Amino acid sequence: MKRSEAPDIERLLKSVKLKPARLGLREKVLKRAGQYREEAAWTTPLLRWCLGGCAAVLLIVFVADGRISGAQRDRLTALAGRG
């Protein structure tokens, strides 16, 4: 769409006669939007806790793996008589 066409479209949209909204529609929509926001909000803290927990578990696994592999390397070195 060209830039010169935009004002024409806006003028056309403003000239359209809109059907009036039913009484209470705005309140109904805003109430449902608030409910949806409250229902969706619980996932964010839960997701953060899960991600933090997974990061902690991965850190523990990596540290344990490093210690266990180091201990095994030392044992194999001692058995091979190189240490």
TALIN-V726515 format. One record per residue. N is the residue number from 1. RES is the residue in three letters. PSI is psi in degrees with one decimal (none if undefined). Layout:
n = [N,N]
res = [RES,RES]
psi = [PSI,PSI]
This chain:
n = [1,2,3,4,5,6,7,8,9,10,11,12,13,14,15,16,17,18,19,20,21,22,23,24,25,26,27,28,29,30,31,32,33,34,35,36,37,38,39,40,41,42,43,44,45,46,47,48,49,50,51,52,53,54,55,56,57,58,59,60,61,62,63,64,65,66,67,68,69,70,71,72,73,74,75,76,77,78,79,80,81,82,83]
res = [MET,LYS,ARG,SER,GLU,ALA,PRO,ASP,ILE,GLU,ARG,LEU,LEU,LYS,SER,VAL,LYS,LEU,LYS,PRO,ALA,ARG,LEU,GLY,LEU,ARG,GLU,LYS,VAL,LEU,LYS,ARG,ALA,GLY,GLN,TYR,ARG,GLU,GLU,ALA,ALA,TRP,THR,THR,PRO,LEU,LEU,ARG,TRP,CYS,LEU,GLY,GLY,CYS,ALA,ALA,VAL,LEU,LEU,ILE,VAL,PHE,VAL,ALA,ASP,GLY,ARG,ILE,SER,GLY,ALA,GLN,ARG,ASP,ARG,LEU,THR,ALA,LEU,ALA,GLY,ARG,GLY]
psi = [134.4,155.8,-32.6,-20.8,-22.5,-46.6,-34.9,-41.7,-43.1,-40.4,-40.3,-42.2,-35.7,-25.7,-12.1,132.0,120.8,145.2,135.6,144.3,151.5,155.3,134.0,-1.7,-43.1,-45.4,-39.1,-44.4,-44.8,-36.5,-44.4,-37.1,-40.4,-40.6,-42.4,-41.8,-41.6,-40.4,-38.2,-20.2,-27.8,-24.2,-31.6,-51.5,-38.0,-42.7,-40.0,-41.3,-42.3,-44.2,-40.0,-41.0,-42.2,-39.7,-40.1,-42.8,-43.2,-40.3,-44.2,-43.1,-44.5,-40.8,-44.7,-40.5,-42.0,-41.8,-43.4,-43.8,-34.2,-41.9,-40.3,-38.9,-42.1,-40.6,-43.4,-35.9,-41.9,-38.5,-32.4,-11.3,21.9,-0.3,none]
